[in-house]
Amino acid sequence: MLYALHEMQHALLAPFEAAAVASHALFTQPHSPWAHTPYARSAAAANELVMRLVRRYEKPEWGIRETVVDGRTVPVHVEKTVVKPFCHLLHFKREIERKSKDPVVLIVAPLSGHHATLLRDTVRTMLPEHEVYITDWIDARMVPVHEGHFHLDDYVHYVQDFIRHLGPKVHVVSVCQPTVPVLAAISLMAANGDKIAPLSMTMMGGPIDTRRSPTSVNNFATGRPLSWFESRVIQRVPGNYPGVGRRVYPGFLQHASFIMMNAHRHIEAHRDFFNHLVEGDGESASAHRRFYDEYNAVLDMAAEYYLETLRVVFKEHSLPNGTWDVRGERVRPEAIERTALFTIEGELDDISGVGQTEAAHGLCSSIPAEKREHYLVEGVGHYGIFSGRRYREGIYPRIRDFIRKHG
């Protein structure tokens, strides 16, 4: 019922958005007499703010059409190399022949509310020196019910399938939420003697052991019984989507929780945006648009996957406790011997606290010391680990060097 009310709200707000768009044009078009009045900028800013607050944000485009390799600008084409009901494996194919093969990197994007395009900067920065693949998770409301359910175990097996597809020379980079299923996938492959093992796994700001430095996200997950989440946040997809009838954790509820977690910051950001528009600071206003176009675009998660993740990762701590079974097989990280491990954490991360990702080293006890590395990035929060200037200038070079060292 809540989902249907949400859709009704969007329908009711559509005329307000249309009116704001029309009014915005009146105060910005150079041929409009209203654009030359003393308060034109303030009126235009107010209308754009209304437009952005009531708009429905769809999945953003990747917008990566070229990269620079050895000083040459080369085209980039995005190809679907593996298609599964709940995920597509994308390849950012560079149109260039090189004498030596660049390392193959599988980036496992989070399935935790936002689209994989949140890692656009991660991909763009790695492209000049790597063959980059990424998991592009599908909005559960777009997956018909006849495609079946999607469990946390399915996530693990999707990752294994993608690793096998890319072969034994792949390096895996996981950001935030997928560090847990990625570690499970590689652990199971090692325990079963799989001939294909990633050369390295880089884990960035992930909840390997949420008992360490618990954050407000962790406390929210552990402070309520699983039944509370199932009764309060799980909804059925309404009839205007292909996944009608599917039980999901809707993106709009996840987005609301994101906003409430740091409400004062978002209020300040929108107030600053209004002021930037009035002052004519186009660069700052554009940066705001880029961030919130991505941040406000959310997807639905399959209910069974969401609830199982809550139970396994945040409530039972099944991975660090050694009690996690995936389709009847025990996850044993100590079975990993050949894959190098690099963990990265942000000092100011308010989603995955300091020490939560580093815990992987204690679990992967059979990996030799010379094949391990940990990096605590001072003064960086969660998003700064994989996006922005600090990532591009300080974190990415370490990932690149680690991959080449263990290639």
C-alpha positions in Angstrom: 0.0 0.0 0.0 2.8 2.4 0.9 4.4 1.8 -2.6 1.1 2.7 -4.3 0.8 5.8 -2.2 4.3 6.8 -3.2 3.5 6.4 -6.9 0.3 8.5 -6.3 2.4 11.2 -4.7 4.6 11.4 -7.7 1.6 11.7 -10.0 0.2 14.5 -7.9 3.5 16.4 -7.9 4.0 16.2 -11.6 2.0 19.4 -12.3 4.1 21.3 -9.8 7.3 20.1 -11.5 5.9 21.2 -14.9 4.9 24.6 -13.5 8.4 25.0 -12.0 10.0 24.1 -15.3 7.9 26.6 -17.2 8.5 29.3 -14.6 12.2 28.6 -14.5 12.3 29.2 -18.3 10.6 32.5 -17.9 13.4 33.8 -15.6 16.4 32.3 -17.5 15.6 32.5 -21.3 17.5 35.5 -22.7 14.5 36.6 -24.8 12.1 36.7 -21.9 11.6 40.1 -20.4 11.3 38.5 -16.9 14.9 37.3 -17.2 16.1 40.9 -16.9 14.3 41.9 -13.7 16.2 42.5 -10.5 15.0 39.3 -8.9 15.3 37.0 -11.9 18.2 34.9 -10.5 16.4 34.4 -7.1 13.2 33.4 -8.9 15.0 31.0 -11.2 17.0 29.5 -8.3 13.8 28.9 -6.3 12.1 27.2 -9.3 15.1 25.0 -10.0 15.1 24.0 -6.3 11.5 23.0 -6.5 12.1 21.1 -9.8 14.9 19.1 -8.2 13.0 18.3 -5.0 9.9 16.9 -6.7 11.6 15.2 -9.7 11.8 11.4 -10.1 15.4 10.5 -10.7 16.0 7.7 -13.1 19.2 5.6 -13.4 22.0 8.0 -14.7 24.0 7.3 -17.8 27.6 6.2 -17.4 28.7 9.0 -19.7 32.1 7.3 -20.3 32.7 7.5 -24.0 36.5 7.9 -24.2 39.7 7.5 -22.2 43.4 8.4 -22.6 45.8 5.5 -23.1 49.5 6.2 -23.5 48.7 9.8 -24.3 46.1 8.9 -27.0 42.4 9.6 -26.7 40.6 6.4 -27.6 36.8 5.6 -27.8 35.2 3.5 -25.1 32.1 1.3 -25.7 30.0 -0.3 -22.9 29.1 -3.9 -23.7 27.0 -6.4 -21.8 29.2 -9.5 -21.6 27.0 -11.6 -19.2 23.3 -11.1 -18.8 21.5 -12.4 -15.7 18.0 -11.6 -14.4 19.3 -9.4 -11.6 22.6 -8.2 -12.9 24.5 -7.5 -16.1 28.3 -7.7 -16.3 29.5 -4.7 -18.2 32.8 -4.3 -20.1 34.1 -0.8 -20.8 35.9 -1.8 -24.0 38.7 0.5 -25.1 39.2 0.6 -28.9 42.9 0.2 -28.9 45.5 -2.6 -29.4 48.4 -2.7 -27.0 51.6 -4.7 -27.1 51.2 -5.9 -23.5 47.8 -6.8 -22.0 46.5 -4.5 -19.2 45.3 -6.3 -16.0 41.7 -7.4 -16.1 39.7 -5.9 -13.2 36.2 -6.9 -12.0 34.7 -4.1 -10.0 31.8 -5.5 -7.8 29.5 -2.6 -7.2 27.3 -2.3 -4.2 23.7 -3.6 -4.2 22.5 -1.3 -1.4 20.2 1.3 -2.8 22.2 3.2 -5.5 23.0 2.2 -9.0 26.4 1.0 -10.1 27.0 4.4 -11.8 27.8 5.7 -8.3 31.3 4.1 -9.1 31.6 6.1 -12.3 34.8 7.9 -11.0 36.2 4.5 -9.9 35.7 3.1 -13.4 36.9 6.3 -15.3 40.1 6.5 -13.2 41.0 2.8 -13.8 40.3 2.7 -17.5 43.6 4.1 -18.9 45.6 1.2 -17.4 43.1 -1.7 -17.0 40.5 -3.8 -18.8 37.5 -2.8 -16.6 34.4 -4.9 -16.0 31.6 -4.0 -13.5 28.5 -5.5 -12.0 25.5 -3.5 -13.0 22.7 -4.6 -10.7 19.1 -4.5 -11.9 16.4 -2.6 -10.1 14.2 -5.4 -8.6 11.0 -3.6 -9.6 12.0 -4.2 -13.3 12.5 -7.9 -12.9 9.3 -10.0 -13.6 8.2 -12.4 -10.8 8.6 -15.4 -13.1 12.4 -14.8 -13.0 12.3 -16.1 -9.4 13.8 -14.8 -6.2 17.2 -13.3 -5.5 18.9 -14.4 -2.3 22.3 -13.4 -0.8 23.4 -16.9 -1.8 22.6 -16.0 -5.4 24.7 -12.9 -5.1 27.7 -15.0 -4.1 27.2 -17.4 -7.0 26.8 -14.5 -9.5 30.2 -13.2 -8.4 31.7 -16.7 -8.9 30.2 -16.9 -12.4 31.6 -13.5 -13.3 35.1 -14.5 -12.0 35.0 -17.7 -14.0 33.9 -15.8 -17.1 36.9 -13.5 -16.8 39.4 -16.2 -16.1 42.3 -16.8 -13.7 44.1 -13.5 -14.4 41.3 -11.3 -13.0 41.7 -8.9 -10.1 38.6 -8.2 -8.0 37.8 -4.8 -6.5 34.8 -4.6 -4.2 33.3 -1.4 -2.8 31.4 -1.4 0.5 28.5 -4.0 0.7 29.9 -6.6 -1.8 33.1 -7.1 0.2 31.2 -9.7 2.2 29.7 -11.8 -0.7 33.0 -11.4 -2.7 35.0 -12.8 0.2 32.5 -15.7 0.5 32.6 -16.3 -3.3 36.4 -16.5 -3.4 36.6 -18.6 -0.1 34.2 -21.2 -1.5 36.1 -21.4 -4.8 39.4 -21.9 -2.9 37.9 -24.5 -0.6 36.5 -26.4 -3.6 39.9 -26.4 -5.4 38.6 -24.3 -8.2 41.3 -23.8 -10.8 40.3 -20.2 -11.3 41.3 -18.0 -8.4 41.6 -14.2 -8.7 45.1 -12.9 -8.5 44.1 -10.2 -6.0 41.1 -8.9 -4.1 40.9 -5.3 -3.1 38.2 -4.5 -0.5 37.2 -0.9 0.1 35.1 0.3 3.1 33.1 -2.9 3.6 31.3 -4.5 6.6 33.4 -7.6 7.0 32.9 -7.4 10.8 30.4 -4.8 11.9 31.2 -5.4 15.6 34.3 -3.2 15.1 33.7 0.5 15.4 29.9 0.2 14.9 28.4 3.2 13.1 24.8 4.6 13.1 24.0 2.3 10.2 25.2 -0.8 12.1 23.3 0.3 15.2 20.1 0.9 13.3 20.3 -2.6 11.8 21.0 -4.3 15.1 18.6 -2.2 17.2 15.4 -3.8 15.8 14.4 -7.4 15.2 14.3 -8.8 11.7 10.5 -9.0 11.9 10.4 -5.2 12.3 12.1 -4.6 9.0 10.0 -7.2 7.3 6.7 -5.6 8.5 7.8 -2.0 8.1 9.9 -1.6 5.0 9.1 -4.6 2.7 6.5 -3.7 0.0 5.1 -5.2 -3.1 5.9 -3.6 -6.5 2.7 -1.9 -7.9 1.2 -2.7 -11.3 3.0 0.0 -13.4 6.3 -1.9 -13.3 7.4 -5.2 -14.9 8.1 -6.7 -11.4 4.5 -6.2 -10.3 3.9 -8.3 -7.1 7.6 -8.8 -6.3 8.4 -8.2 -2.6 11.1 -5.5 -2.4 12.8 -3.0 -0.1 11.9 0.1 -2.1 14.6 2.5 -3.1 12.5 5.5 -2.0 12.5 4.2 1.6 16.2 3.5 1.4 16.7 7.1 0.1 14.7 8.5 2.9 16.9 6.7 5.4 20.1 8.1 3.7 18.7 11.6 3.9 17.6 11.3 7.6 21.0 9.9 8.6 22.6 13.3 7.7 19.6 15.6 7.3 21.4 18.7 8.4 24.1 18.2 5.7 21.5 17.8 2.9 19.6 20.9 4.1 22.9 22.9 4.1 23.8 21.5 0.6 20.5 22.7 -0.9 20.7 26.1 0.8 24.2 26.5 -0.6 22.9 25.4 -4.0 20.3 28.1 -4.0 22.9 30.7 -3.0 25.3 29.5 -5.7 22.6 29.9 -8.3 21.8 33.4 -7.1 25.5 34.4 -7.0 26.1 32.9 -10.5 28.6 30.3 -9.2 27.9 27.9 -12.0 30.8 25.5 -11.2 29.6 24.9 -7.6 25.9 24.6 -8.8 27.0 22.0 -11.4 28.8 20.0 -8.8 25.7 19.9 -6.7 23.6 18.7 -9.7 26.0 16.0 -10.5 26.2 14.6 -7.0 22.4 14.7 -6.3 21.5 13.4 -9.8 23.4 10.3 -8.7 22.5 10.3 -5.0 18.8 10.7 -5.6 18.6 7.8 -8.2 17.8 4.7 -6.2 16.8 1.1 -7.0 14.6 -1.5 -5.2 16.3 -4.6 -3.7 14.7 -8.0 -3.6 13.2 -8.5 -0.1 14.8 -11.9 0.5 18.3 -10.5 -0.4 17.9 -7.5 1.9 16.6 -9.4 4.9 19.2 -12.1 4.6 22.0 -9.4 4.4 20.6 -7.9 7.6 20.7 -11.2 9.3 24.0 -12.6 8.0 26.1 -9.4 8.1 24.7 -7.2 10.8 22.8 -9.4 13.3 24.5 -12.8 13.3 28.0 -11.7 12.1 28.1 -15.1 10.3 31.2 -14.4 8.3 33.6 -13.5 11.1 32.0 -16.1 13.4 32.6 -18.8 10.9 28.9 -19.9 10.8 27.9 -18.8 7.3 26.7 -21.5 4.9 26.0 -20.7 1.3 23.8 -23.4 -0.3 24.9 -25.9 2.3 28.7 -25.1 2.0 30.5 -23.5 4.9 32.4 -20.2 4.0 36.0 -20.6 5.1 38.2 -17.6 4.3 41.2 -19.5 5.7 41.1 -21.6 2.5 42.3 -18.7 0.4 46.0 -19.0 -0.3 46.8 -17.8 -3.8 44.8 -14.5 -3.9 46.5 -11.3 -2.6 44.5 -9.2 -0.2 44.4 -5.4 -0.1 42.0 -3.6 2.4 41.2 0.1 2.3 39.4 2.1 4.9 38.5 5.8 5.4 39.3 7.4 8.8 36.0 9.3 8.7 33.8 6.6 7.2 30.4 6.8 8.9 29.0 3.8 7.1 31.7 1.1 7.6 33.7 2.0 10.6 37.5 1.7 11.0 38.5 -1.9 11.4 35.5 -3.5 9.8 37.2 -4.1 6.5 40.7 -4.8 8.0 39.0 -7.7 9.8 39.4 -9.7 6.5 43.1 -10.1 7.2 42.4 -12.1 10.4 39.9 -14.3 8.6 42.2 -15.0 5.6 44.9 -16.5 7.7 46.5 -18.6 5.0 47.4 -15.7 2.7 51.2 -15.0 3.1 52.2 -11.8 4.7 53.9 -10.6 1.5 50.6 -10.8 -0.3 48.7 -8.5 2.1 48.3 -4.8 2.5 46.1 -2.5 4.5 45.6 1.3 4.0 43.8 3.6 6.4 43.2 6.9 4.5 43.3 9.8 6.9 40.6 12.5 6.6 38.5 10.6 4.1 34.8 9.5 4.5 33.0 6.7 2.9 32.5 8.1 -0.6 36.0 9.6 -0.7 37.4 6.1 -0.7 36.3 5.4 -4.3 35.5 8.8 -5.7 36.9 12.3 -5.9 40.4 13.9 -5.9 41.7 11.9 -2.9 40.8 8.7 -4.6 42.2 9.6 -7.9 45.5 11.1 -6.6 46.2 8.9 -3.5 44.1 5.8 -3.3 43.9 4.6 -6.9 47.8 4.6 -7.4 48.1 2.2 -4.5 45.4 -0.1 -6.0 47.1 0.1 -9.4 50.5 -0.8 -7.9 49.1 -3.6 -5.7 47.4 -5.1 -8.8 50.6 -5.0 -10.8 52.7 -6.3 -8.0 50.5 -9.4 -7.8 49.9 -9.8 -11.5 
